[in-house]
Amino acid sequence: MSKPLILVSNDDGITSKGIRVLVSVMKKIGDVVVVAPDSPQSGMGHAITIGETLRLYEEDIFEDVLAFKSSGTPADCVKLAKHYVLKDRTPDLVVSGINHGSNTSISVLYSGTMSAAIEGALEGLPSIGFSLCDYSSKADFSHLEEWVEKIALQVLERGIAKGVALNVNFPPKRNESIKGIKICRQADAKWQEEFAERYDPTGRKYFWMAGNFVNFDKGEDNDEWAIANNYISIVPCQYDLTAHHAITQINKDWDWDKLK
Amino acid sequence: MSKPLILVSNDDGITSKGIRVLVSVMKKIGDVVVVAPDSPQSGMGHAITIGETLRLYEEDIFEDVLAFKSSGTPADCVKLAKHYVLKDRTPDLVVSGINHGSNTSISVLYSGTMSAAIEGALEGLPSIGFSLCDYSSKADFSHLEEWVEKIALQVLERGIAKGVALNVNFPPKRNESIKGIKICRQADAKWQEEFAERYDPTGRKYFWMAGNFVNFDKGEDNDEWAIANNYISIVPCQYDLTAHHAITQINKDWDWDKLK
């Protein structure tokens, strides 16, 4: 059997530590092609490049791996990979990350890492976003490698439901080793923003956005609980945003005489 | 009863035609505050500004309306409005748009218009994104005004379920008038990308992303069908991306002996 073709992208940029770890693990499993942003793209959400040009350059950065850096967003990178770089070859797996920082709970909405994975799912490809819940500049990725490999192999073997991408978050390295995997729902939480005001040398005001993460969720079946309890969280994410329950409710509750 | 407080944002920028129409309608209903991007932000998805500064300037652009332009994304604008501009005042309604172009189906993922509305929903506020399915530079917004007003009034009266924002798309102006409103699900469709290659004056390659919209959906309960048949589509969208059906399936299907 030929080796699986694995497309790797991320949002921290092609020189980041997380993508190096991800590429090294994927090389054990299959033929790897990388298309990743040429600079960090954190917080890009599902942005794409419209009305501006895109660059794409081959970059000899990973040993024995065909790799390209692009000026585009993570979602752009997956589109470029699928429809330009690979064209007639279909990846067996799309992996994104390993993000340096958490993408649990509501952070999935703002996550460039997950937008690359969701873009893969949109193309009908089994797709996984990996993130490490550790913001330290010296974050240790070594405890993840065996788990990244196991999860990727399992997805290659069993596939993922249509319209779904996996959001995998790893707990930070702790004294106790990782307890295992929990398949979770997205926790009910939000970022509570605060804006720090500053003045530039010309006296004009500017702002830094900062925020505190607020977790409203008391359950034990969500990703925040899993990470806090030293489990790997896997949330299956869908790109059909329809709130089906709300369709019935609106049809029933609204005053349709006023809406003619 | 005091007038409702209405926050207006968009992704086409504060000088666009669509936001002028939206502000003029909202002024009939309530007290309006605008915080919108200082330049077009189409395709920004749910991007936010991390690690870079934000500007926010008051702009006397709409008669008798407090308005600010920001260097940030649509999601940034709603965060700035809620946590800085309005601070102790809570909007009764957040409206975004009217986007110049469709945000039906999968386009919701890439939509800056909808990211502003979803950000509003995240803040627990009734939130609506409005878009006109007409890309023509001379797009006529006049047939929308009565409908925008009716929908906004209905939402102020009846509210929206927690965790849900409304994605409202209007058909383009046609000879036949709009038939009414359909509460829909997001159509199963995608953009099929093509990349046009060009060379700059120094001989280096660059790309333009282009794409064809491909609709796989044969149903009549989705937003694409509604627009094609001259109805206004309203898709209730949720920010909990969890594919709940897939949780059960993964727990059952995966080979857990290999994942210890």
HADDOCK unambig.tbl for C-alpha pairs under 7 A between the chains (distance, minus, plus):
assign (segid A and resid 43 and name CA) (segid B and resid 47 and name CA) 5.44 0.50 0.50
assign (segid A and resid 43 and name CA) (segid B and resid 48 and name CA) 5.33 0.50 0.50
assign (segid A and resid 43 and name CA) (segid B and resid 49 and name CA) 6.66 0.50 0.50
assign (segid A and resid 43 and name CA) (segid B and resid 50 and name CA) 6.27 0.50 0.50
assign (segid A and resid 44 and name CA) (segid B and resid 46 and name CA) 6.85 0.50 0.50
assign (segid A and resid 44 and name CA) (segid B and resid 47 and name CA) 4.12 0.50 0.50
assign (segid A and resid 44 and name CA) (segid B and resid 48 and name CA) 6.28 0.50 0.50
assign (segid A and resid 45 and name CA) (segid B and resid 45 and name CA) 5.70 0.50 0.50
assign (segid A and resid 45 and name CA) (segid B and resid 46 and name CA) 4.54 0.50 0.50
assign (segid A and resid 45 and name CA) (segid B and resid 47 and name CA) 4.35 0.50 0.50
assign (segid A and resid 46 and name CA) (segid B and resid 44 and name CA) 6.86 0.50 0.50
assign (segid A and resid 46 and name CA) (segid B and resid 45 and name CA) 4.55 0.50 0.50
assign (segid A and resid 46 and name CA) (segid B and resid 46 and name CA) 5.89 0.50 0.50
assign (segid A and resid 46 and name CA) (segid B and resid 47 and name CA) 6.78 0.50 0.50
assign (segid A and resid 46 and name CA) (segid B and resid 109 and name CA) 6.32 0.50 0.50
assign (segid A and resid 46 and name CA) (segid B and resid 110 and name CA) 5.61 0.50 0.50
assign (segid A and resid 47 and name CA) (segid B and resid 43 and name CA) 5.44 0.50 0.50
assign (segid A and resid 47 and name CA) (segid B and resid 44 and name CA) 4.10 0.50 0.50
assign (segid A and resid 47 and name CA) (segid B and resid 45 and name CA) 4.35 0.50 0.50
assign (segid A and resid 47 and name CA) (segid B and resid 46 and name CA) 6.77 0.50 0.50
assign (segid A and resid 47 and name CA) (segid B and resid 47 and name CA) 6.18 0.50 0.50
assign (segid A and resid 47 and name CA) (segid B and resid 110 and name CA) 5.79 0.50 0.50
assign (segid A and resid 48 and name CA) (segid B and resid 43 and name CA) 5.33 0.50 0.50
assign (segid A and resid 48 and name CA) (segid B and resid 44 and name CA) 6.26 0.50 0.50
assign (segid A and resid 48 and name CA) (segid B and resid 110 and name CA) 6.80 0.50 0.50
assign (segid A and resid 49 and name CA) (segid B and resid 43 and name CA) 6.68 0.50 0.50
assign (segid A and resid 50 and name CA) (segid B and resid 43 and name CA) 6.28 0.50 0.50
assign (segid A and resid 53 and name CA) (segid B and resid 206 and name CA) 6.43 0.50 0.50
assign (segid A and resid 53 and name CA) (segid B and resid 207 and name CA) 5.53 0.50 0.50
assign (segid A and resid 53 and name CA) (segid B and resid 208 and name CA) 5.23 0.50 0.50
assign (segid A and resid 54 and name CA) (segid B and resid 206 and name CA) 5.65 0.50 0.50
assign (segid A and resid 54 and name CA) (segid B and resid 207 and name CA) 4.92 0.50 0.50
assign (segid A and resid 54 and name CA) (segid B and resid 208 and name CA) 6.29 0.50 0.50
assign (segid A and resid 55 and name CA) (segid B and resid 206 and name CA) 4.95 0.50 0.50
assign (segid A and resid 55 and name CA) (segid B and resid 207 and name CA) 6.30 0.50 0.50
assign (segid A and resid 79 and name CA) (segid B and resid 193 and name CA) 6.93 0.50 0.50
assign (segid A and resid 83 and name CA) (segid B and resid 193 and name CA) 6.56 0.50 0.50
assign (segid A and resid 83 and name CA) (segid B and resid 194 and name CA) 6.57 0.50 0.50
assign (segid A and resid 84 and name CA) (segid B and resid 195 and name CA) 6.89 0.50 0.50
assign (segid A and resid 109 and name CA) (segid B and resid 46 and name CA) 6.32 0.50 0.50
assign (segid A and resid 110 and name CA) (segid B and resid 46 and name CA) 5.60 0.50 0.50
assign (segid A and resid 110 and name CA) (segid B and resid 47 and name CA) 5.79 0.50 0.50
assign (segid A and resid 110 and name CA) (segid B and resid 48 and name CA) 6.79 0.50 0.50
assign (segid A and resid 150 and name CA) (segid B and resid 259 and name CA) 6.27 0.50 0.50
assign (segid A and resid 158 and name CA) (segid B and resid 254 and name CA) 6.80 0.50 0.50
assign (segid A and resid 161 and name CA) (segid B and resid 246 and name CA) 6.81 0.50 0.50
assign (segid A and resid 164 and name CA) (segid B and resid 243 and name CA) 6.95 0.50 0.50
assign (segid A and resid 180 and name CA) (segid B and resid 260 and name CA) 6.05 0.50 0.50
assign (segid A and resid 183 and name CA) (segid B and resid 247 and name CA) 6.03 0.50 0.50
assign (segid A and resid 184 and name CA) (segid B and resid 247 and name CA) 6.86 0.50 0.50
assign (segid A and resid 185 and name CA) (segid B and resid 242 and name CA) 5.51 0.50 0.50
assign (segid A and resid 186 and name CA) (segid B and resid 240 and name CA) 6.47 0.50 0.50
assign (segid A and resid 186 and name CA) (segid B and resid 242 and name CA) 5.84 0.50 0.50
assign (segid A and resid 193 and name CA) (segid B and resid 79 and name CA) 6.93 0.50 0.50
assign (segid A and resid 193 and name CA) (segid B and resid 83 and name CA) 6.55 0.50 0.50
assign (segid A and resid 194 and name CA) (segid B and resid 83 and name CA) 6.56 0.50 0.50
assign (segid A and resid 195 and name CA) (segid B and resid 84 and name CA) 6.89 0.50 0.50
assign (segid A and resid 206 and name CA) (segid B and resid 53 and name CA) 6.43 0.50 0.50
assign (segid A and resid 206 and name CA) (segid B and resid 54 and name CA) 5.65 0.50 0.50
assign (segid A and resid 206 and name CA) (segid B and resid 55 and name CA) 4.94 0.50 0.50
assign (segid A and resid 207 and name CA) (segid B and resid 53 and name CA) 5.52 0.50 0.50
assign (segid A and resid 207 and name CA) (segid B and resid 54 and name CA) 4.90 0.50 0.50
assign (segid A and resid 207 and name CA) (segid B and resid 55 and name CA) 6.29 0.50 0.50
assign (segid A and resid 208 and name CA) (segid B and resid 53 and name CA) 5.22 0.50 0.50
assign (segid A and resid 208 and name CA) (segid B and resid 54 and name CA) 6.28 0.50 0.50
assign (segid A and resid 235 and name CA) (segid B and resid 242 and name CA) 6.39 0.50 0.50
assign (segid A and resid 236 and name CA) (segid B and resid 242 and name CA) 5.75 0.50 0.50
assign (segid A and resid 236 and name CA) (segid B and resid 243 and name CA) 5.38 0.50 0.50
assign (segid A and resid 236 and name CA) (segid B and resid 246 and name CA) 6.26 0.50 0.50
assign (segid A and resid 236 and name CA) (segid B and resid 247 and name CA) 6.68 0.50 0.50
assign (segid A and resid 237 and name CA) (segid B and resid 241 and name CA) 5.02 0.50 0.50
assign (segid A and resid 237 and name CA) (segid B and resid 242 and name CA) 4.73 0.50 0.50
assign (segid A and resid 237 and name CA) (segid B and resid 243 and name CA) 5.20 0.50 0.50
assign (segid A and resid 238 and name CA) (segid B and resid 241 and name CA) 5.46 0.50 0.50
assign (segid A and resid 238 and name CA) (segid B and resid 242 and name CA) 6.31 0.50 0.50
assign (segid A and resid 238 and name CA) (segid B and resid 243 and name CA) 5.36 0.50 0.50
assign (segid A and resid 240 and name CA) (segid B and resid 186 and name CA) 6.48 0.50 0.50
assign (segid A and resid 241 and name CA) (segid B and resid 237 and name CA) 5.03 0.50 0.50
assign (segid A and resid 241 and name CA) (segid B and resid 238 and name CA) 5.46 0.50 0.50
assign (segid A and resid 241 and name CA) (segid B and resid 241 and name CA) 6.82 0.50 0.50
assign (segid A and resid 242 and name CA) (segid B and resid 185 and name CA) 5.51 0.50 0.50
assign (segid A and resid 242 and name CA) (segid B and resid 186 and name CA) 5.84 0.50 0.50
assign (segid A and resid 242 and name CA) (segid B and resid 235 and name CA) 6.39 0.50 0.50
assign (segid A and resid 242 and name CA) (segid B and resid 236 and name CA) 5.76 0.50 0.50
assign (segid A and resid 242 and name CA) (segid B and resid 237 and name CA) 4.73 0.50 0.50
assign (segid A and resid 242 and name CA) (segid B and resid 238 and name CA) 6.31 0.50 0.50
assign (segid A and resid 243 and name CA) (segid B and resid 164 and name CA) 6.95 0.50 0.50
assign (segid A and resid 243 and name CA) (segid B and resid 236 and name CA) 5.39 0.50 0.50
assign (segid A and resid 243 and name CA) (segid B and resid 237 and name CA) 5.21 0.50 0.50
assign (segid A and resid 243 and name CA) (segid B and resid 238 and name CA) 5.37 0.50 0.50
assign (segid A and resid 246 and name CA) (segid B and resid 161 and name CA) 6.82 0.50 0.50
assign (segid A and resid 246 and name CA) (segid B and resid 236 and name CA) 6.27 0.50 0.50
assign (segid A and resid 247 and name CA) (segid B and resid 183 and name CA) 6.04 0.50 0.50
assign (segid A and resid 247 and name CA) (segid B and resid 184 and name CA) 6.87 0.50 0.50
assign (segid A and resid 247 and name CA) (segid B and resid 236 and name CA) 6.70 0.50 0.50
assign (segid A and resid 254 and name CA) (segid B and resid 158 and name CA) 6.81 0.50 0.50
assign (segid A and resid 259 and name CA) (segid B and resid 150 and name CA) 6.28 0.50 0.50
assign (segid A and resid 260 and name CA) (segid B and resid 180 and name CA) 6.03 0.50 0.50
